[in-house]
Amino acid sequence: MIIYIQDKINRKLEGDMENNIKRERLKEFYFKIKNCQLCELYKSRTNFVFGSGNANSPVIFIGEAPGKNEDIQGKPFVGQAGKLLDELLFSIELERSEIFIANILKCRPPGNRDPRIEEINICKNHLFKQIEIIDPKLLCTMGKFSTQLILNTSAGITGLRGKIFMVNSRAVLPINHPAAALYTPSRMVVLREDFQKIKKVLDMKENFTDGIKNIEDLEVVDYSSSGSNLRAGGEGSSISQNKDEQLGLF
């Protein structure tokens, strides 16, 4: 009995140490890139929006770029879409303090225009490094841009959303961007259904890679050898579509 208790204490101490290491690594990375000037967007930004949340989160929610409110406050998802995201998280018994939220771009494109391919190719490695540090079991890509980047595909979100793509031992779940449900209320039902899928994935405790394939109502696709942008060390390949075509804390 004494050995069992000591073993539990040792595992907890090891877990706490690992959590602290992730938090410190994330902080260090923030200070390293917060003054980034690798693309022209730094000239018009108010704040660099690194991302926010729990460095030990089992899931990262990935959007496309900061909007007006995010640029002002320096935090992701603080407008109406952010309020909806909070409501959806609450529906699956989660809070912001338990998850991590980031965007592909860390600076707001002028006029809230779509991210440009060259901007994504410059900024994406910041995101990949965040993924490497946090090492979540689930990436939830919100909308076309983040889904196409992470899965390295030109396919539209409509045909991808709601499916689980297994990339090595990590799951990727594309969903509609919460802002889309604000403009098209009929998408709200689908969005709520997808959040229930998030809960099912996060509730998996053991044998994650094999067990996830047996979850009822989940379509699971093995994407490990399909050219995903998730690479060891946080690096990814370049987006190589036609340049005239735009890709649709702590």
PyMOL commands that set and color helices and strands:
alter all, ss='L'
color gray80, all
select helices_A, chain A and resi 2-33+40-43+68-73+80-91+96-98+110-112+117-134+144-151+157-160+178-183+185-202+208-214+232-234
alter helices_A, ss='H'
color red, helices_A
select strands_A, chain A and resi 52-53+59-63+100-103+138-142+163-167+170-175+219-222
alter strands_A, ss='S'
color yellow, strands_A
deselect
rebuild
show_as cartoon
